[in-house]
Amino acid sequence: MSSESVNNIVEIYIDSLKESSAEKVRQAFHPNGKVVGHLHGDFLEMSTEDFAAFVAEQEPSDIEYEILSTVVEGTTAAVKVRDKYLGITFLDTLSLIKIGDEWSIYNKLFNVEE
């Protein structure tokens, strides 16, 4: 199965960060999606709308990123992405779900790399 459509969603997610676009966050993430991880020692758990608002508050900027792996199993997929955003290097583990013909990110676990 091709991972192209899954990686297209990941590209929309990366574009949302580059452009500070809440709309592209909503385009990439499922409405019930979650963003979870530790930032500056604090545990964060955000909904898609929380994350969209956070991204929209940032200044647009270039993002360095690399898709490390993409695994597609039927209607689910897992993608690992390393990205430098806001001066911080994140390792994101994205879980995606396919509903009908559309993929969306349902869960983003992030780890801050030292």
URBEL-V461096 format. One record per backbone hydrogen bond with DSSP energy under -0.5 kcal/mol. NH is the residue of the N-H (numbers start at 1). CO is the residue of the C=O. E is the energy in kcal/mol with one decimal. If there is no record, write none. Layout:
nh-><NH | NH>
co-><CO | CO>
e-><E | E>
This chain:
nh-><7 | 8 | 9 | 9 | 10 | 11 | 12 | 13 | 14 | 15 | 16 | 17 | 18 | 19 | 20 | 21 | 22 | 25 | 26 | 27 | 28 | 29 | 30 | 33 | 34 | 35 | 36 | 37 | 38 | 39 | 42 | 44 | 46 | 48 | 51 | 52 | 53 | 54 | 55 | 56 | 57 | 57 | 58 | 58 | 61 | 64 | 65 | 66 | 68 | 68 | 69 | 71 | 73 | 76 | 77 | 78 | 79 | 80 | 81 | 81 | 82 | 83 | 83 | 84 | 85 | 85 | 88 | 89 | 90 | 90 | 91 | 92 | 92 | 93 | 94 | 94 | 95 | 96 | 96 | 97 | 98 | 99 | 99 | 100 | 102 | 104 | 105 | 106 | 106 | 107 | 108 | 109 | 110 | 110 | 111 | 113 | 113>
co-><3 | 4 | 5 | 6 | 6 | 7 | 8 | 9 | 10 | 11 | 12 | 13 | 14 | 15 | 16 | 16 | 20 | 21 | 22 | 23 | 24 | 25 | 105 | 30 | 106 | 46 | 108 | 44 | 110 | 42 | 39 | 37 | 35 | 33 | 47 | 48 | 49 | 50 | 51 | 52 | 53 | 54 | 54 | 55 | 18 | 84 | 63 | 82 | 66 | 80 | 80 | 78 | 76 | 73 | 96 | 71 | 94 | 69 | 79 | 92 | 66 | 81 | 90 | 64 | 83 | 88 | 85 | 113 | 83 | 88 | 111 | 81 | 90 | 109 | 79 | 92 | 107 | 77 | 94 | 104 | 75 | 97 | 102 | 98 | 99 | 97 | 28 | 95 | 104 | 95 | 34 | 93 | 36 | 108 | 91 | 89 | 111>
e-><-2.9 | -1.8 | -1.2 | -0.5 | -1.7 | -2.3 | -1.8 | -2.3 | -2.6 | -2.8 | -2.1 | -1.4 | -2.4 | -2.7 | -0.8 | -2.1 | -0.7 | -1.6 | -2.3 | -1.7 | -2.1 | -2.7 | -2.8 | -2.4 | -1.6 | -2.4 | -3.2 | -2.0 | -0.7 | -2.8 | -2.0 | -3.7 | -3.0 | -1.0 | -2.7 | -2.7 | -2.2 | -2.3 | -2.8 | -2.2 | -1.3 | -0.5 | -0.6 | -1.3 | -1.1 | -1.0 | -0.5 | -2.2 | -0.8 | -2.4 | -1.3 | -2.6 | -3.0 | -1.8 | -1.9 | -2.4 | -2.5 | -2.1 | -0.5 | -2.4 | -2.5 | -0.5 | -2.3 | -3.0 | -0.7 | -2.7 | -1.6 | -0.5 | -3.4 | -0.6 | -2.7 | -3.5 | -0.6 | -3.1 | -3.4 | -0.6 | -2.9 | -2.9 | -0.5 | -2.4 | -2.6 | -0.6 | -2.8 | -0.5 | -2.0 | -1.6 | -2.9 | -3.0 | -0.5 | -1.7 | -2.3 | -2.5 | -2.5 | -0.5 | -1.8 | -2.9 | -0.5>
